[in-house]
């Protein structure tokens, strides 16, 4: 007889936008998120109507919690939301909360930060995955879709070759990637999350700065080498972080040989015009622990 081995249910693509107002300075802070809530537990005997009713409750509850609690940093808010379902429903064993915070950057007008006007200056997102159970809270905080490029200062050579290798050794190349990075935390309770709330923003800021600094300044012998150093510096920066992971796809820019046009030089040290490539591409991933 077939047996249900695993199941989760909930709501995906829940959009939330909140304005937090500082009455003293008349300054607004805006946060826009896309949220996914998936619940796991003793749900194999739940009827279709009961599950549907709880789905509706779940969606209403997360909206209420956005009003009742500060939603910054989103790491803490994801833990609060997940903890709500664990406390309210005995049959729910784990709440999986995914939060994607969309980027809004404050405008500078006449040389001054504007109190309530913002713009989106890229596709970069702040992401959080919180898995909340009665035994503890696991959080992965991170950055995604952070597109970076440098026009020199990257190498790739002396790699393994075989009969199918066509890539030449390269001692100076364009390096571009879309950064997806994350760092993990483990807490015993929501109270412990709240006690360490200041560390979430601080670590996100430091991780972003480390990513930029090493990407820009490192005379990189390979993407693998540079991303390993990034992981190590983030671990050093925040003792509570347990692991750091990066996923870096290559965004290739290929030289174009223009010798056919009156001997025009556009390769090697003379390269100025490149052809951006969409696919296929290299993909490099790593996870570094203590």
N, C-alpha and C positions, 0 to 999 in steps of 0.2 A: 504494500500500500504506500502511495506517495506520502512523504512527510515534509512539512515546511521546515527548512533548515535555517533560513534567515529572511528577515523582512524589515523594511523601514517604510514609514509613511509620513507625509507632512505637506509642506507648501514650498514651492520654489518661485524664484523671480518676484519676490515681494519687494516693492519699491517703497522706500522711506526717505522723507526729507524733513529736516528739523532746523528751526532757527532758534539759537540760544542768544538772548539779549542781555547785555550788560547795561543796566539802567544808569549806572554812575558815569560811564564813558560814552553812552549812546552808541556802542559798538555791537554789531551783530557778528555771530559766527554761524556758518551754515555747514551742515553735514548731509550728504546724500548717499544712500546705501542701496544695495540690492542684497536681499537676505534669502537664505534657504534654511528651512527648519525640517529636519527629519528625525522621527522618534522611533525608538527601538525598544522592544520588551515583549511582554506576554500578550501579543496581539493576534495570535493564530486562531483564537476562538471568537474574536470580535466580529459582530455582524456588519454587513455592508452599511446599514443605516447608522449604526453606532460610530463607525469609523468616519463616515461622511460628516456627522455632527461634530466630532472632535476636530476634524480638519478646519471647520468654520471657526471653532473656538480658538484654535491655534493662531489663525490669522488675526483675529481680534486681539488676542492677548499680546502679541508682539507689538501691535500699534499702541496699546495701552502702556506697555513698558517703555516705549520711546518717549511717552509723555511724562511718566512717573520718575524716570531716571535720566541722569546725564548719559548721553550716548557717546561721549568722548572720554577716554579713548575707546575705540570700538572693541578692543580686546576684552576689556572689563565688561562692556555691555553684552557681548556674546555670551560670556560666562553667566551674567545675571539672567539673561533670557533662557539659557539652557537649564539653569538651576530651578527656575520657575516651574518648568514642566516636570522635573524630577520630584519636586516637593508636592506638586498638586495631584499627580497621578501615580498611585502605587504600582500600577502594572507597567509603567514606563521605566525602563532600566537605564537607558542612555539617550541623551538628547544631543544630536549633531547639529551644530549651528555654524553656518558659513556666512560671512559678511564680506562684501566687496564695497569699500568706500571709494566713491568717485571723487576725482580731484576738482576742487574749486579753490582758486588762488585769489587773494585779495588784490584789488586794483590799486595801483599807485597813481594818484591824480594830483597834478601841480606839485609833484615831489613829496606828497604825503599819502600814507595808507588810507584808503577810503573806508569809512566805517561800515558800509553795507553794500558795496559793489564788488563783484567777483568775476573771474574769467577762467575758462578751462584751458590750461597751457600744455596739454598733452594727454596721452592715453594712459599714463601711469595710474595704478590703483594701489591702495592699501588693502591687504586681504587678511582675514582671520578665519581660522577653523578651530572651533571649540567643541570638544567632546566631553560632555558633562555626565557624570554618574555619581552614585552615592559613595563610591570609593575614592573619588577625586576628580580633578579637572585637568585635562590635557589641552594645551593651546598651541597652535602653530600661527605665529604672526609673520607677516611678510610683505613683499613688494612684488608686483607683477606688471608686465607690459611697460617697463622702463627702457625705452629705446636709446641706446648710446652708440657713439661712433668716435673713433680717432683716426686721423689720416696718415699717421706714421707711428713708429714705436712698437710694432708687433712683428714677430717672426714665427716661422714654423718650418723646421728642417730636421734632417737625420731621423725621420720616422721609418717604420718598417715598410719595405717595398716588396711587391710581388709582380707577377706577370700582368696584372690588371692596373697597376699604378700608373697614372698619368700626371699627377700633381707634382710639379717641380719643387725643389727646396726654395723657400722664400725667406729672405733676410730683412725685408722691409715691406709691409703691406698695410692696407686699410683693415682696421678691426672694428666690426660693428656687431651688436647683439641686442636682443630684447631680454632684459634681466627679469628672471623669476627667482626670487630668493626667499627663504623662510628660516625661522628660528623657533625652537620648541621650548615650551615651559611645562612644568608639572607641579600642580598645587593640590594640597590635601582637601581644600574647602574653598567656598566662595569668600569667606572671611580672609583667607590668606591671599587670594587674588586682590581683594580691596586693599590689604596692607601694602601691597607692592604696586599699586596702580601707577605711581609716578614713573616706574621703570619701563612701562610699555612705550610711551612717547619718546622717552630718552633713548631707548634701545633702537627704535625705528629710525630716529634721527641719526644716531651713530652708525647704524648699518648702512644707511643711504650715503653718509659721508665717506665711510670706508670703501664702499663700492665705487664711488666717483673717484676718490683719491688714488686707489690702486689701479683702477682702469686707466686713468689719465697719466700717472707718473711712472708706473711700472714699465720697464723695457721688457715687454712680455715675450718669453721664449715660446709660450703656448697658452691657450685659453685655460687648459687644465692647471698649469702652474699658478696663474693669477687667481683663479677662483678658489684654489686651496688656501692661498694666503688671505683672501677675503674672509673665508670661513674662520680661520684661526684668529684673525683680529677681532671678529665679532664675539667669539667665545671669550677672548681676553677682556673685551669691553664690558661684558655683562655676565657675572659669575652664575646667575640663576639659569641662564640659557643652557640647555642640555645638548642640542645638536644644531648645526646650521647646514642648510642645503642650498645649492644653486642649480638652475637649469639655464644653460646659455646656448641658444641656437646661433649658428653663424649666419650673418647677413652678408652675403658675398658681393664684392664689387670687383669685376674682372677687368684687367687691362684690355685695351683694344689696339691691335696692331694696325697702324696706319701707313706702313712702309709702301703699300701699293699706290699711295697718293704722293708722287714725286719724292719718295724717300722720307716722308714725314715721320719723325721719331716720337713715339708715344708708348714706349715700354720701358721697364726698369726705372732708372733714375730720371728718364724723360717723360714718364707717364703723368698725364694731367687729366685726361678724359677717360672715364670708366663706364662700364655697363652694369648697373645694379641688377642683381639676380633675385628671383623670387623663390625658386626651388629647382632641384633638390638642395638640401643644405646639411651641413654637419650639425650635430646636437650633442652637447657635452653636459653631463650631470655629475654631481657628487654630493655626498653627505659626510660631514666631518663631526665627530663626537670628541668628547674629552678623553 
